[in-house]
Amino acid sequence: MERVDRAIFTCDDCGASAPSFGIEYDSLGYPVCPGCETAAGPLERRRVGGNSAATEPAQ
């Protein structure tokens, strides 16, 4: 078993990976992908700037 000393962020949309200390967060505290600029929240994925990338509206 490999030991990892730091957390790694991996984007579900584009697959980009980065150390968690290098990730920016949106105004609600969700991580923003450095590759595709998608913010991952609990209800939907959205591009920073307000354009929704979700396939279904949040309920």
N, CA, C and O atoms as a GROMACS GRO file, in nm:
protein
  236
    1MET      N    1   0.084  -0.117   0.000
    1MET     CA    2   0.000   0.000   0.000
    1MET      C    3   0.089   0.124   0.000
    1MET      O    4   0.181   0.136   0.080
    2GLU      N    5   0.058   0.215  -0.092
    2GLU     CA    6   0.137   0.337  -0.104
    2GLU      C    7   0.088   0.442  -0.006
    2GLU      O    8  -0.032   0.461   0.012
    3ARG      N    9   0.181   0.510   0.057
    3ARG     CA   10   0.147   0.617   0.151
    3ARG      C   11   0.153   0.751   0.078
    3ARG      O   12   0.252   0.782   0.012
    4VAL      N   13   0.047   0.829   0.090
    4VAL     CA   14   0.041   0.960   0.026
    4VAL      C   15   0.047   1.066   0.136
    4VAL      O   16  -0.032   1.064   0.229
    5ASP      N   17   0.141   1.158   0.123
    5ASP     CA   18   0.161   1.260   0.226
    5ASP      C   19   0.074   1.383   0.208
    5ASP      O   20   0.065   1.466   0.299
    6ARG      N   21   0.008   1.397   0.094
    6ARG     CA   22  -0.078   1.514   0.072
    6ARG      C   23  -0.199   1.474  -0.011
    6ARG      O   24  -0.198   1.373  -0.082
    7ALA      N   25  -0.301   1.554   0.000
    7ALA     CA   26  -0.425   1.528  -0.074
    7ALA      C   27  -0.410   1.575  -0.218
    7ALA      O   28  -0.346   1.676  -0.246
    8ILE      N   29  -0.470   1.500  -0.308
    8ILE     CA   30  -0.468   1.534  -0.450
    8ILE      C   31  -0.611   1.559  -0.496
    8ILE      O   32  -0.700   1.478  -0.470
    9PHE      N   33  -0.634   1.671  -0.565
    9PHE     CA   34  -0.762   1.701  -0.626
    9PHE      C   35  -0.763   1.642  -0.765
    9PHE      O   36  -0.669   1.662  -0.841
   10THR      N   37  -0.869   1.568  -0.801
   10THR     CA   38  -0.887   1.516  -0.936
   10THR      C   39  -1.024   1.557  -0.986
   10THR      O   40  -1.125   1.528  -0.921
   11CYS      N   41  -1.028   1.624  -1.100
   11CYS     CA   42  -1.154   1.672  -1.158
   11CYS      C   43  -1.230   1.556  -1.221
   11CYS      O   44  -1.174   1.477  -1.296
   12ASP      N   45  -1.359   1.546  -1.189
   12ASP     CA   46  -1.444   1.442  -1.248
   12ASP      C   47  -1.477   1.471  -1.393
   12ASP      O   48  -1.507   1.378  -1.469
   13ASP      N   49  -1.473   1.597  -1.435
   13ASP     CA   50  -1.508   1.634  -1.572
   13ASP      C   51  -1.394   1.613  -1.670
   13ASP      O   52  -1.413   1.549  -1.774
   14CYS      N   53  -1.275   1.667  -1.640
   14CYS     CA   54  -1.166   1.660  -1.736
   14CYS      C   55  -1.052   1.568  -1.695
   14CYS      O   56  -0.965   1.537  -1.776
   15GLY      N   57  -1.050   1.524  -1.568
   15GLY     CA   58  -0.947   1.432  -1.521
   15GLY      C   59  -0.819   1.498  -1.475
   15GLY      O   60  -0.724   1.429  -1.438
   16ALA      N   61  -0.812   1.631  -1.477
   16ALA     CA   62  -0.692   1.701  -1.431
   16ALA      C   63  -0.668   1.674  -1.283
   16ALA      O   64  -0.763   1.663  -1.205
   17SER      N   65  -0.542   1.661  -1.244
   17SER     CA   66  -0.505   1.639  -1.104
   17SER      C   67  -0.408   1.747  -1.060
   17SER      O   68  -0.326   1.794  -1.138
   18ALA      N   69  -0.419   1.785  -0.933
   18ALA     CA   70  -0.328   1.884  -0.876
   18ALA      C   71  -0.326   1.866  -0.725
   18ALA      O   72  -0.424   1.819  -0.667
   19PRO      N   73  -0.215   1.902  -0.660
   19PRO     CA   74  -0.213   1.898  -0.513
   19PRO      C   75  -0.320   1.992  -0.458
   19PRO      O   76  -0.343   2.099  -0.514
   20SER      N   77  -0.385   1.953  -0.351
   20SER     CA   78  -0.497   2.031  -0.298
   20SER      C   79  -0.456   2.171  -0.253
   20SER      O   80  -0.540   2.262  -0.252
   21PHE      N   81  -0.329   2.191  -0.216
   21PHE     CA   82  -0.287   2.325  -0.174
   21PHE      C   83  -0.278   2.421  -0.292
   21PHE      O   84  -0.267   2.542  -0.270
   22GLY      N   85  -0.282   2.371  -0.415
   22GLY     CA   86  -0.275   2.456  -0.534
   22GLY      C   87  -0.409   2.482  -0.599
   22GLY      O   88  -0.415   2.539  -0.708
   23ILE      N   89  -0.516   2.440  -0.535
   23ILE     CA   90  -0.651   2.454  -0.591
   23ILE      C   91  -0.717   2.580  -0.537
   23ILE      O   92  -0.707   2.610  -0.418
   24GLU      N   93  -0.784   2.654  -0.626
   24GLU     CA   94  -0.862   2.769  -0.582
   24GLU      C   95  -1.003   2.722  -0.551
   24GLU      O   96  -1.046   2.616  -0.598
   25TYR      N   97  -1.075   2.800  -0.473
   25TYR     CA   98  -1.211   2.765  -0.432
   25TYR      C   99  -1.305   2.879  -0.468
   25TYR      O  100  -1.266   2.995  -0.468
   26ASP      N  101  -1.432   2.843  -0.500
   26ASP     CA  102  -1.529   2.947  -0.534
   26ASP      C  103  -1.583   3.014  -0.408
   26ASP      O  104  -1.538   2.983  -0.297
   27SER      N  105  -1.678   3.105  -0.424
   27SER     CA  106  -1.729   3.182  -0.310
   27SER      C  107  -1.804   3.096  -0.208
   27SER      O  108  -1.822   3.138  -0.094
   28LEU      N  109  -1.848   2.977  -0.248
   28LEU     CA  110  -1.917   2.886  -0.156
   28LEU      C  111  -1.822   2.784  -0.094
   28LEU      O  112  -1.863   2.703  -0.011
   29GLY      N  113  -1.696   2.787  -0.135
   29GLY     CA  114  -1.597   2.697  -0.077
   29GLY      C  115  -1.575   2.567  -0.152
   29GLY      O  116  -1.510   2.476  -0.100
   30TYR      N  117  -1.629   2.556  -0.274
   30TYR     CA  118  -1.610   2.435  -0.353
   30TYR      C  119  -1.487   2.448  -0.441
   30TYR      O  120  -1.457   2.558  -0.489
   31PRO      N  121  -1.414   2.339  -0.463
   31PRO     CA  122  -1.292   2.347  -0.544
   31PRO      C  123  -1.321   2.379  -0.690
   31PRO      O  124  -1.422   2.335  -0.745
   32VAL      N  125  -1.231   2.456  -0.752
   32VAL     CA  126  -1.241   2.493  -0.892
   32VAL      C  127  -1.126   2.425  -0.965
   32VAL      O  128  -1.010   2.443  -0.930
   33CYS      N  129  -1.159   2.347  -1.068
   33CYS     CA  130  -1.057   2.275  -1.145
   33CYS      C  131  -0.964   2.373  -1.215
   33CYS      O  132  -1.012   2.467  -1.279
   34PRO      N  133  -0.832   2.354  -1.205
   34PRO     CA  134  -0.739   2.442  -1.273
   34PRO      C  135  -0.736   2.419  -1.424
   34PRO      O  136  -0.688   2.504  -1.499
   35GLY      N  137  -0.787   2.304  -1.470
   35GLY     CA  138  -0.785   2.273  -1.613
   35GLY      C  139  -0.906   2.325  -1.688
   35GLY      O  140  -0.892   2.393  -1.790
   36CYS      N  141  -1.026   2.292  -1.639
   36CYS     CA  142  -1.149   2.328  -1.711
   36CYS      C  143  -1.232   2.434  -1.639
   36CYS      O  144  -1.336   2.475  -1.689
   37GLU      N  145  -1.187   2.478  -1.523
   37GLU     CA  146  -1.253   2.581  -1.443
   37GLU      C  147  -1.394   2.544  -1.399
   37GLU      O  148  -1.478   2.632  -1.381
   38THR      N  149  -1.422   2.415  -1.383
   38THR     CA  150  -1.550   2.370  -1.333
   38THR      C  151  -1.546   2.365  -1.182
   38THR      O  152  -1.453   2.309  -1.123
   39ALA      N  153  -1.647   2.424  -1.117
   39ALA     CA  154  -1.658   2.418  -0.972
   39ALA      C  155  -1.749   2.302  -0.937
   39ALA      O  156  -1.858   2.289  -0.993
   40ALA      N  157  -1.706   2.218  -0.845
   40ALA     CA  158  -1.784   2.099  -0.808
   40ALA      C  159  -1.856   2.125  -0.677
   40ALA      O  160  -1.793   2.143  -0.573
   41GLY      N  161  -1.990   2.127  -0.683
   41GLY     CA  162  -2.072   2.144  -0.563
   41GLY      C  163  -2.155   2.019  -0.542
   41GLY      O  164  -2.150   1.926  -0.622
   42PRO      N  165  -2.233   2.016  -0.434
   42PRO     CA  166  -2.312   1.896  -0.404
   42PRO      C  167  -2.431   1.876  -0.497
   42PRO      O  168  -2.476   1.762  -0.513
   43LEU      N  169  -2.483   1.981  -0.560
   43LEU     CA  170  -2.602   1.968  -0.642
   43LEU      C  171  -2.576   1.975  -0.791
   43LEU      O  172  -2.650   1.916  -0.869
   44GLU      N  173  -2.474   2.044  -0.832
   44GLU     CA  174  -2.446   2.059  -0.974
   44GLU      C  175  -2.301   2.096  -0.995
   44GLU      O  176  -2.230   2.134  -0.902
   45ARG      N  177  -2.258   2.083  -1.119
   45ARG     CA  178  -2.126   2.130  -1.158
   45ARG      C  179  -2.150   2.255  -1.241
   45ARG      O  180  -2.243   2.260  -1.322
   46ARG      N  181  -2.068   2.356  -1.221
   46ARG     CA  182  -2.087   2.478  -1.295
   46ARG      C  183  -1.952   2.539  -1.329
   46ARG      O  184  -1.855   2.523  -1.255
   47ARG      N  185  -1.947   2.607  -1.439
   47ARG     CA  186  -1.825   2.677  -1.477
   47ARG      C  187  -1.820   2.807  -1.400
   47ARG      O  188  -1.922   2.873  -1.378
   48VAL      N  189  -1.701   2.843  -1.359
   48VAL     CA  190  -1.684   2.969  -1.286
   48VAL      C  191  -1.727   3.081  -1.380
   48VAL      O  192  -1.683   3.086  -1.496
   49GLY      N  193  -1.810   3.168  -1.332
   49GLY     CA  194  -1.864   3.275  -1.415
   49GLY      C  195  -2.013   3.260  -1.434
   49GLY      O  196  -2.077   3.346  -1.494
   50GLY      N  197  -2.071   3.150  -1.384
   50GLY     CA  198  -2.215   3.135  -1.383
   50GLY      C  199  -2.275   3.045  -1.488
   50GLY      O  200  -2.394   3.016  -1.478
   51ASN      N  201  -2.202   3.000  -1.588
   51ASN     CA  202  -2.259   2.912  -1.689
   51ASN      C  203  -2.269   2.771  -1.635
   51ASN      O  204  -2.168   2.711  -1.598
   52SER      N  205  -2.389   2.717  -1.630
   52SER     CA  206  -2.411   2.584  -1.574
   52SER      C  207  -2.361   2.477  -1.670
   52SER      O  208  -2.381   2.485  -1.791
   53ALA      N  209  -2.296   2.376  -1.614
   53ALA     CA  210  -2.250   2.262  -1.692
   53ALA      C  211  -2.329   2.138  -1.654
   53ALA      O  212  -2.298   2.028  -1.699
   54ALA      N  213  -2.432   2.155  -1.570
   54ALA     CA  214  -2.512   2.041  -1.523
   54ALA      C  215  -2.606   1.996  -1.634
   54ALA      O  216  -2.652   2.077  -1.714
   55THR      N  217  -2.632   1.867  -1.638
   55THR     CA  218  -2.724   1.813  -1.738
   55THR      C  219  -2.868   1.818  -1.689
   55THR      O  220  -2.960   1.816  -1.770
   56GLU      N  221  -2.888   1.825  -1.559
   56GLU     CA  222  -3.021   1.836  -1.501
   56GLU      C  223  -3.024   1.952  -1.404
   56GLU      O  224  -2.924   1.978  -1.336
   57PRO      N  225  -3.136   2.023  -1.396
   57PRO     CA  226  -3.143   2.133  -1.299
   57PRO      C  227  -3.144   2.080  -1.156
   57PRO      O  228  -3.197   1.973  -1.129
   58ALA      N  229  -3.086   2.157  -1.067
   58ALA     CA  230  -3.087   2.120  -0.925
   58ALA      C  231  -3.228   2.134  -0.871
   58ALA      O  232  -3.302   2.224  -0.912
   59GLN      N  233  -3.266   2.046  -0.779
   59GLN     CA  234  -3.400   2.053  -0.721
   59GLN      C  235  -3.394   2.105  -0.581
   59GLN      O  236  -3.497   2.118  -0.515
   0.00000   0.00000   0.00000
